[in-house]
Amino acid sequence: MNAEERRALREREQWRQLRLKREAEDALRQSGLQLEAERRAIYERRYLEERRRVEQSLSRELREKRQRELAPVVERLKSEFSQPQSSASPATKPSASSSPAK
């Protein structure tokens, strides 16, 4: 990775950290809590930990859903492409979804 790529990566990470800090501050403000500096820092740290846990869970769920929904697609394509090609193969036929709506 060259110096420019490292700098860009560092800037993106700084921007991400700033965005997360702002979101933690917004969550604290929305909660209505008035905390001293030490407890505020603990709140922000816990918010970020819980957020990370939620994001990991959502990512895992999305990955699993994608796999479930792609399995039938792969099977359909396998079936479609395992058949000998004819002069009017499905790839050359216009699909119903690409035809103009009336």
C-alpha positions as CSV (number, residue, x, y, z in Angstrom):
1,M,0.0,0.0,0.0
2,N,1.5,3.3,-1.0
3,A,1.6,6.5,1.1
4,E,-1.4,8.0,-0.6
5,E,-3.5,4.9,0.0
6,R,-2.5,4.7,3.7
7,R,-3.4,8.4,4.1
8,A,-6.8,7.9,2.5
9,L,-7.4,4.8,4.7
10,R,-6.4,6.8,7.8
11,E,-8.7,9.7,6.9
12,R,-11.6,7.3,6.3
13,E,-11.0,5.7,9.7
14,Q,-10.8,9.1,11.4
15,W,-14.1,10.1,9.7
16,R,-15.7,6.8,10.8
17,Q,-14.6,7.3,14.4
18,L,-15.9,10.9,14.4
19,R,-19.2,9.8,13.0
20,L,-19.5,7.0,15.7
21,K,-18.6,9.5,18.4
22,R,-21.3,11.9,17.2
23,E,-23.9,9.1,17.1
24,A,-23.0,8.1,20.7
25,E,-23.4,11.8,21.7
26,D,-26.8,11.9,20.0
27,A,-27.9,8.8,21.8
28,L,-26.8,10.2,25.1
29,R,-28.7,13.5,24.3
30,Q,-31.8,11.6,23.3
31,S,-31.7,9.6,26.5
32,G,-32.0,12.8,28.5
33,L,-29.2,11.8,30.9
34,Q,-26.9,14.4,32.4
35,L,-23.6,12.6,33.2
36,E,-20.3,13.8,34.5
37,A,-17.3,13.3,32.2
38,E,-16.2,9.9,33.5
39,R,-19.7,8.3,33.3
40,R,-20.2,10.0,29.9
41,A,-17.1,8.3,28.6
42,I,-18.3,4.9,30.0
43,Y,-21.8,5.5,28.4
44,E,-20.1,6.2,25.0
45,R,-17.9,3.1,25.3
46,R,-20.9,0.9,26.2
47,Y,-22.9,2.4,23.4
48,L,-20.2,1.7,20.9
49,E,-19.8,-1.9,22.2
50,E,-23.5,-2.5,21.9
51,R,-23.7,-0.9,18.5
52,R,-20.9,-3.2,17.3
53,R,-22.7,-6.2,18.6
54,V,-26.0,-5.1,16.9
55,E,-24.1,-4.5,13.6
56,Q,-22.4,-7.9,13.7
57,S,-25.8,-9.6,14.4
58,L,-27.4,-7.7,11.5
59,S,-24.5,-8.5,9.2
60,R,-24.7,-12.2,10.1
61,E,-28.5,-12.2,9.5
62,L,-28.1,-10.5,6.2
63,R,-25.4,-12.9,5.1
64,E,-27.6,-15.9,6.1
65,K,-30.6,-14.4,4.3
66,R,-28.6,-13.7,1.2
67,Q,-27.3,-17.4,1.2
68,R,-30.9,-18.7,1.6
69,E,-32.3,-16.5,-1.2
70,L,-29.4,-17.2,-3.6
71,A,-29.5,-21.0,-3.2
72,P,-32.6,-21.3,-5.4
73,V,-31.2,-18.8,-7.9
74,V,-28.0,-20.9,-8.2
75,E,-30.1,-24.1,-8.7
76,R,-32.3,-22.4,-11.3
77,L,-29.2,-21.1,-13.2
78,K,-27.6,-24.5,-12.9
79,S,-30.6,-26.1,-14.4
80,E,-30.9,-23.4,-17.1
81,F,-27.3,-23.6,-18.1
82,S,-26.9,-27.3,-18.0
83,Q,-29.5,-27.7,-20.8
84,P,-28.1,-27.8,-24.3
85,Q,-28.2,-24.4,-26.0
86,S,-30.8,-23.9,-28.7
87,S,-31.0,-21.2,-31.3
88,A,-33.3,-19.2,-29.0
89,S,-31.6,-19.5,-25.7
90,P,-33.0,-17.8,-22.6
91,A,-30.1,-15.4,-22.6
92,T,-31.2,-14.1,-26.0
93,K,-34.9,-13.9,-25.3
94,P,-36.2,-10.6,-24.0
95,S,-37.4,-11.1,-20.5
96,A,-40.8,-10.0,-19.3
97,S,-39.3,-7.6,-16.8
98,S,-37.4,-5.8,-19.5
99,S,-40.4,-5.2,-21.7
100,P,-42.0,-1.8,-21.5
101,A,-45.0,-1.5,-19.2
102,K,-48.3,-0.7,-20.8
